[in-house]
């Protein structure tokens, strides 16, 4: 499925969420109570960098959860967005953070 397969209402809603803050994490649970290990790991990484981010609990909204898979063309969660662009999931975020690339991209930890 491509982004064009999303209905306009859901696409507009996702666009609004993604653009609501520089850093948005679509995750299972909330940043204070992650509900899966991968989401918890990304929250921990962002927290250790001092990143200010919006968390979106995809478990609370099945339509959003399914829509995000189409929107991002990424089947799993968490999904980290920075300035409207998909960064990736837990493995990619972990790898970027280990290499110092996530910090550079987000302008953190100078």
C-alpha positions in Angstrom: 0.0 0.0 0.0 1.2 3.5 -0.8 0.5 6.7 1.1 -2.2 7.4 -1.5 -4.2 4.5 -0.2 -5.0 6.4 3.0 -8.3 8.2 3.2 -7.9 11.9 3.2 -9.2 12.4 6.7 -6.8 10.0 8.3 -3.9 11.3 6.2 -4.6 14.8 7.3 -4.8 13.7 10.9 -1.5 11.9 10.7 0.1 14.9 8.9 -1.1 17.1 11.7 0.4 14.8 14.4 3.7 14.4 12.6 4.1 18.2 12.1 2.8 19.1 15.7 6.4 18.9 17.1 9.9 18.4 15.7 10.2 15.0 17.3 7.2 12.6 17.4 7.3 9.0 18.6 4.5 6.7 17.6 4.8 4.0 20.2 3.0 1.3 22.2 2.0 3.0 25.4 3.2 6.4 26.6 6.6 7.7 27.3 6.0 7.4 31.1 4.6 3.9 30.7 5.8 2.1 27.5 4.0 -1.1 26.7 6.7 -2.9 24.8 10.5 -3.2 25.1 11.2 -1.6 21.7 9.2 1.5 22.6 10.8 1.6 26.0 14.3 1.5 24.4 13.6 4.4 22.1 12.0 6.5 25.0 15.2 5.7 27.0 17.5 6.8 24.1 15.5 10.1 23.6 15.4 10.7 27.3 19.2 10.2 27.7 19.7 12.8 24.9 17.4 15.3 26.5 15.1 15.3 23.5 11.7 17.0 23.8 9.3 14.7 22.0 5.6 14.1 21.6 4.5 10.5 22.3 1.5 9.0 20.5 0.0 5.8 21.9 -0.9 3.7 18.8 -2.5 1.1 21.1 -5.3 3.5 22.0 -6.3 4.1 18.4 -6.5 1.0 16.0 -7.3 3.2 13.0 -4.2 5.4 13.6 -2.1 2.3 14.2 -3.1 0.7 10.9 -3.0 4.0 9.1 0.6 4.7 10.3 1.8 1.4 8.7 0.5 2.7 5.3 1.6 6.3 5.9 5.2 5.4 6.8 5.4 2.3 4.7 6.9 0.8 7.9 5.1 -2.2 9.4 6.3 -2.0 13.1 6.4 0.3 16.1 7.8 2.4 17.5 8.2 4.9 14.6 10.3 8.0 15.3 9.7 11.1 13.2 11.9 14.1 13.1 10.8 17.3 11.4 8.2 15.4 9.5 10.4 12.6 8.2 10.5 9.0 9.4 13.8 8.2 11.1 13.0 4.6 11.8 12.2 2.1 14.4 14.1 0.8 17.5 17.1 -0.8 15.7 17.7 2.2 13.5 17.3 4.7 16.3 19.6 2.7 18.5 22.2 2.4 15.7 22.1 6.1 15.0 22.4 7.0 18.7 25.4 4.7 19.1 27.2 6.3 16.2 26.3 9.9 17.5 24.3 10.5 14.3 20.9 10.9 16.0 22.3 13.6 18.3 23.8 15.5 15.3 20.6 15.2 13.3 18.5 16.5 16.2 21.0 19.1 17.3 21.4 17.6 20.8 24.3 17.0 23.1 26.7 19.6 21.8 
